């Protein structure tokens, strides 16, 4: 019996575990892949209070070590179901908790076009800071219109010989400061009101087809395609214990409380106005405080 089972080892989940462990509670952290969540891919974090600059990997590793040193139990298994009695079923085992904190974050949204899966790691990537250096002096494409896409294009402009930035609309959703920096780059080319309709190559990506709003197509030779069109929540397995909105995010009252008593939702997994590192760790600390009150009642 665990006092709390935390599902997901990103900043929100690790922060929740940190607070619970400091209260001398027994905590199990279940993670399907590796600790850190999406933040581990950030090249630099410069908007976290008290830290001038740190890489996402270093931030995540510091937080992981902090939690590990306090005695958290980490198990790397995929959760497939959660029951109302706080039992968690993974692909290998079953675990019982007094409370559960859901911190599963989001996954990269895909283009959902033919051969996309086939070319992942062979020209297609969802993380420019992770894979950008593989494309030194090559031609690459970034697809998207938010801050991530603009930042990816800026990052790649210092590595690749040419960067195509493709967006389905005329206007970008990202911050203007990034856009102005991109406009100063001679090797960055904008393709607006267009979308990628096919990807081609033999054993790796060699060409993309871009179709504009008029239905006109253009084939572009590229070595890399970086997809930055947003995220998708990973919450379908929790539908029996939480309420989900139309996009699949967990609807939580009082910030983190779900419809099931003793089950909390934190970080990018829940409905919220701002998905940032600061709000993730805030959720984690709030959920831990709520969980502690519930645990102490039992």
Secondary structure as GFF3:
##gff-version 3
##sequence-region A 1 298
A	DSSP	beta_strand	2	7	.	.	.	ID=ss1
A	DSSP	alpha_helix	11	22	.	.	.	ID=ss2
A	DSSP	beta_strand	27	30	.	.	.	ID=ss3
A	DSSP	three_ten_helix	37	41	.	.	.	ID=ss4
A	DSSP	alpha_helix	56	69	.	.	.	ID=ss5
A	DSSP	beta_strand	73	75	.	.	.	ID=ss6
A	DSSP	beta_strand	79	82	.	.	.	ID=ss7
A	DSSP	beta_strand	87	90	.	.	.	ID=ss8
A	DSSP	beta_strand	94	102	.	.	.	ID=ss9
A	DSSP	beta_strand	106	108	.	.	.	ID=ss10
A	DSSP	beta_strand	124	125	.	.	.	ID=ss11
A	DSSP	alpha_helix	128	131	.	.	.	ID=ss12
A	DSSP	three_ten_helix	132	135	.	.	.	ID=ss13
A	DSSP	beta_strand	139	143	.	.	.	ID=ss14
A	DSSP	alpha_helix	147	157	.	.	.	ID=ss15
A	DSSP	beta_strand	162	166	.	.	.	ID=ss16
A	DSSP	alpha_helix	176	183	.	.	.	ID=ss17
A	DSSP	beta_strand	188	191	.	.	.	ID=ss18
A	DSSP	beta_strand	194	201	.	.	.	ID=ss19
A	DSSP	beta_strand	205	212	.	.	.	ID=ss20
A	DSSP	beta_strand	217	221	.	.	.	ID=ss21
A	DSSP	beta_strand	224	227	.	.	.	ID=ss22
A	DSSP	beta_strand	231	233	.	.	.	ID=ss23
A	DSSP	three_ten_helix	236	238	.	.	.	ID=ss24
A	DSSP	beta_strand	243	244	.	.	.	ID=ss25
A	DSSP	beta_strand	250	251	.	.	.	ID=ss26
A	DSSP	beta_strand	263	265	.	.	.	ID=ss27
A	DSSP	three_ten_helix	267	269	.	.	.	ID=ss28
A	DSSP	alpha_helix	277	297	.	.	.	ID=ss29
###
